[in-house]
C-alpha cells in the first residue's frame, strides 16, 4: 500500500485512481495467463470474457466518479453504479460504501432536473451493454451444450466417447448457468426495448444475485473439471477434436461491444428515490455476503514481493511457533524468505479489522547461524509440570464433550460460542506450554533467539530449508532493511502467509476428522537407497492435542547400506492424524557428533510422514506403504485397532499360561505372592533400564514382546537368557502387555467405580481415608503385586533427570493399564465404515485413571496392617 501512496504523491494522481489502475492491470495479466486453457475448458474463458466486459464497462463509469471526488465540478451518483454492477463483480468487495471512502465522508450531491435526465438515460445505455454481453455469453453456453447431448447418448452405447461420470464432471452446472442467464436476458430485453425513466429492472438483478450459489458450485468443481477434460483429450482423439472445435470468440471479436462505454461521459445518475433502489440494495447485500464468503479463496495468494534492483523476495515457509523471550513463552508467526528470517507477532483483531502483524526481529540468512559463540550460556527452558499439561487436556476434553452435548440438545448459539471461546483459550495455552525442544538461531553479533518445538521432525525441517537457502544466497550482498521496508514486508505477510490459523478446534471445519483413537501397529521393515554403510535407526512420531511426540524407536542396524529391522511397534493413538518417521545415523564417536544447543545429537538422514486416513485403516489387514525421504525409502506396514476392539479384556484360552489368566490363579499355581513374570521383568529393568530415556513410554519391538509372551506362557526355562539379550523396551512392553491382558484389572471391576469417585473428593483427609481403605480392600495377590510395582515405579522416577520419566509420566502409562475395567459389554460398532475418532468421554475416563495411580505414587508411605505387611515382605523374597 505504501508504494501506491508514493506513486500518488510523485504524479499528483489521486490514490483511488492509482489503486484502480493497478487492479485493472493485475486482472488483465490474470486474463492473459488463462488463455492457454481455452481448448480444454471453453466455458471458463467465456465466463472470463463476460466478466472482463463488465469490468471494462464498470471502470468506464467509475473513473469519472473517482475524478469527481477530487474535482467536485464533475458530479455523479456513485450509488446507482455501485448497485447495478456489484452482483456481477467480485472487485466491488474492495470498494467503500456509497457515502464514504476510507475515513473520509463524502457529501451527498444535489441534482438538477437536467442531471437526473442524463443519469436515467445513462442507465439505459449501461443496460443495453449488459444485454449485448449477455447475448454473447449465451451463445458461448449454447455452443458448449451442443456436444453434451450426443456425448450423453453415446455414453450408454457399447462405444462411448466419455463415461457418464466424466460428462457430469466436465459439464457440471453448465445447463443451470444457461437457464439462469437465459431467464435474465429474456426478462431484461423487453424492458430495455420499452424503456422509460420509470422502468424497473431491480427484480431481475435481485433474482440473479439470489442464484449465486450455482456459480459457487461451478467454481468448486472447476479444477476437477479442467483435469478431467485434459485427461479425456489425451486419452480420446474424438473428444480432443470436439474440444478443439469449441472455440470461444477472442476479445478482438468483442471489440465493438467492449470499447463503446469508454467513450461515454457520465455526468448524472439515478436518484436514491428511484423504485429500483431497494431491490438493487438487496441484490448488493446478497452478492456482498456471497463474495465475502469466497473472497479469501478466490484471491490468489501472493508468492513474492519486489525488492531493490528488481529481485523477488519469495516466501519459502511460515509457521506459528513458540519463542522463548526472557524466560517467557510467546506465540509468534515465523516467516522464512529467500533472503531473511522474520519473526512477527499477530495483532489482536478488534472490531472486524483485517489481520495485521507486528515485526519483532529479523536476521538476513547470510548472517544467520545455528552455532553460537563458545561463551554462549546454555539455554534454560522453563518446564511446565506434566500435571498442569494433563489438567489442560482434561479441561479440553470436558469442553469438547459439553459442546457436543449442547449441539445435540439444540441449545442456543450463545452457549456454544461461550464454550468454544473457553476451548480455544485452553487449547492455545496447551500449545504454548507443551513444546520443549529448542531451536536456537544467532545473528552475526552472537545475539540468540530461541524457539521451542514439539518434535525433532519440525526442528529438522526448519534447519534443512534454512541451510539449503543459505547456500543459494551466499553471493548476495547483505543489506539491512529500512524501517519503511520492514513495515512493508511485515504488512505483506498477511497475503503471503500459507499457515492462516493456529491449530485449534475452532479453526477446523465441522466435518473435519478429529483423528484416530486406538492402537496402531507399525512394522518398520527396511530401508534402501543409502550410498554408504551407516549405523541406522528410526523413530516414530504421532500427533495428539495439536502437537507431536516420539512414540517408538528401532534398534540400531550396524554398518550397512540396506538395514532390515523388521520390527513391530504398538502405538497408542489419541486423536492422531499423522504418522512421522525419522531415520538417524547413530554416532558412537562423541567427538564427531553434532553439537547444537549444548547437546550431542545423532544426524538425521531423512524424514517423511503419511496421513492416518480412517477409511484406509478401517480394515483388519495390514496396509503396506513406502515413505520416501532424501533419496532413502523406508518400507512400512500398518494395522489399526479401534478403541472398541483394543480395550476389551479377553480371558486366555490357555489355562496353564500367565497372559489372560487371573492373577490369583497364577500366584496360587506358582506359590508366590507376586507373579514370576512381574518379578523377572522388574528385575531386568532395574538391572539395565533405569536410565533408559522414555522407559515404559517408548514402545518395544512387538516381535520381541510376542516372543517373551510365548516363553512365559509355556514356562520356558531359558526366558531369563532371552530377556538379557533383548532391548529393555521390549521387556517393559511385555510387562505392560501382561497387565493389559488380565481378564480383570489389578484394581478389580468391582472397586473401580469407587476409586474413580474417591479421587474426585475435595477434602484431602477424606480422600486419603477413602483411597487407602479401597486399596486395602483389594484381594491379597492384587494388593501385594501393586505395592511391589509401586515401589519400582518410584525408583524409576528418582532417575527422572536421566530417563525423563516423572511420576506423572509413569501414571499416564500405567493408569489405564491397571484400572481400565473389563468392558464385557463392549460391542462392535454398528457402522464400521465410519471414521473412528477420539471420544472425549473416554479421554476424561483415562485422565481419572491416571489421577488414581498418581495419587498412590505421590504418597510417601502406605500404612498397611501387619498381616498385609508380612505378605509384602515375603513377596519380595520369592
Phi, psi and omega in degrees: 000327183297322183290335175296316179294325178296314178299318183298316182291323185283337184247358182060024175266136180304144181304322183299319180290325177298315180299313182297320180297314180297318180299316180296321179296316180298317179295323178296320179296317178300321181298314183293327181289338182270358184300326186295342184275359189297329181285329185275326185213078187303328183299322180301316182292322180294322175297320180294318175303316183298312181292323181297319179297315180296325179297312180296323178297316182290319181296324179297329178278330185279329180302312176299328179296312180293326176297320183295335179294324183262340179232085190303340183294340177258092187256141174204167183270125176283327189304309185297313182296318181299314182290324185292322188258343184303323180300340183260332196244115175300337182301331183290344177294345178272347187271155179284165178294168190308323188247025177209157175217101187067232180265005186258125179275139181260142177288142176282119186288155173254138189246142173273169180297325178295318179300315181298319181299313181293320180297317179292326176293325178297325178302319181296317180295320179297315181293326176296322177295321178295319178301317181297315181287329175296322180297316177297317182297317179296323178295324177294316180296319179298318179297323181288326182282341183305310182282349186296316182296310177298326178296319178295319180296319180291335184296336181266001180267181180284343180232073181285147173282313176229157174282164179299319180297319179294319179297315181295326179289313184292320184259024184300122176069004179294314178300321180295319178297320179298314182296321180298311183285330177294318178295320179295315181295315180296331178279326184279324186304306182295331180290322178288321179296327179254052190288140169213164182296341181262006181296138181252139176226357185301325181296327179292317178291325179297316180293320179299318179295326182290347181256019181294342178300331177294321177296322180297317178297320178297315181295318180298329182270354191303308184299318179295321180296314179298316180297318179295315180298320180295316180295320180294323177297320181288328185269340187224110182294328180296316179290327178298321178293320178299316180296321180296325181284344180275062180280129176268140180303140180283167178303332181295326179294338183259014188303314183296328182281326186270340187266339185298326182294336181295338182272355185271134178257108181272124181235356177208177186209174179288136178289158180297334183280359178298142182302337180287340190305307182296326180290318178292328177296319178293319177299321178297316181299314180298314183292321180295320177298316180295313184292324179294331180288334181247003184300320182294327183279323186277338178282115182298136179288133180292139181262336184202170174224149183279136176241191184301150177063024174075008180284158177255129173262110184255148176276125181261324183197145173213154183194153170281131181220163178260121177258141177263111183240109180051045176084355180252145179272130180231136177278127182231159169247118186255131182241124175257115177259175181295342183231355181200163175249124183244130176250123184231158177247131179280122180288152174289136180275125182238131174062034176074013180291158181292158179299138180221155180237151170248130178284132177260315177191163174213155176227124172300140184297332179290345181249002184267140176215154176264351182254115182274172176301155183300329183276006180298131179289143178297148183282128176259117183258119178291115183271132175272127181305143180302328179299321180291318178298320180293323178297322177297318180296322178299314180297318179299313179297320180295317180294321177299318178297318179298318180299315179295323179294319179293323178296318180294329181276359180055042177285169182297156182293334181297320179295315181293320179298320179295319178293321178298321179297316178296320179297317179298321179297316181291318179294321177297319179296320179295317179294331180282325188262344186280322183296142181217003181268121187281142168232111188246131177237152183231149172263183186295338180271002179087000178290135184252151173230132188240132173247152175245128186235153185273339184218154178293332179299310182293320179298317179295323180299315180294316181297317182298312185289327177292313180296322179296318180289328178297326178296325183282333185253020178296328182279352180287146175271124183288130176221138180284152178275139172287165180300324178293317180295321179295320179295318179296319180295316180296319178296325182291341183298333180299319180276330185280335188302143175256334176259107188268338187224148169292143183289075179247158180300324183294336181269001180267152176291153181302320184267008181286138182297138177270005175101174182263146178228118182158218181234133178249116174270126182235127172254118174270105187282292188200173176228148178220164178100002179284139183266347178213159182287130182220165172266109190241147169212162182236151172235153180241134178237144171226159182263153176199133181057031172093358178219163186259153174214153181286131185241335184205158182213130178281168173286163178280123176267116194279131167041074181207158174262350180225074180295137178236089182285309184050047181252137181252138179233147174249116185246129178279131180253135177231087182068035186273144181236344185219139172250128178246145178230133177238138180248123185245151167263120179282124181253111182275341179271104186298335181287340181259001181288152173292134179239106180226138181056033176078005182241146175271130185229151172282158185273132177280122181269333181186162179208153179197168181212157177221144178286146176267088184279120182302320182294319181291324187266003183291331182291163182276347184278157176288140177252118181270143179207165179233132177252111178278142181204110175051044180086350178259142175239127178249128181266133182230159165230142183226148174212129184254136175239121184289165178304321184301328181265321189287336186269356184280122177280126183243128176297148181285147175271359179250093185299337181268001178275192179240329179284132179076011180248142181305141184295327179293323179294317182293314182294326178292318180295320183275351184056049179223166178269332179236131181306144181303319181299322180292314182295319181294315181295315181293323179297316181291322180292320179290335180285321186216011183238004185291336180252011178287124181296125178077023179303133185079335179271318180283132183291144173270171179291124185298324180294322176293320180297317179294325178295317178293322178301314179297319181297316179291322180294327182262006178058044180293127183287342181267014185298324180293325177292318178301316183296322182293338182262355184260159175298140185296334178292332176291324178291317177298320179294325178295319179296315179297320180295322179300311181293326182289331183265004174301136180297338175223138182298158181302328181271004176066147178295323185295318185268349183305312180300328180290320176297317180296327178281321182296326182291343182271354181296137182274330180283119186295322180292316179295321179297314181298316180299315181296311185293320180291320178297320178295318181299315182286351177275352179294152173303148187305312179300323179293314182295311184297317179296319180296315181294327176296315178293321183299315179298320179297314182296326177294323178291325176297316182294335177295338179262024186303324182299337180258309186271355177063022180248103177277173176302321181292319177300318180293322177294324179296322181287313189267341183306300179298328182294322184270337186248337186304126181292167186293334180053057182295337182271004181299131184237161176290139179303143181297328181234086186292349179280346180285142177301136181263115184247172183291123175276126183291331177294321176297317181301318179297321180294320178299317180299322179295320179295321177297316182296324179297310181294321180298324180301314181289327178295328183276347176288132182293314178223153176242104180293131180227151176300160183302321182296319179292320183296320178299321179297320181294314181298318181295323185295329182287344182264353184279000000 
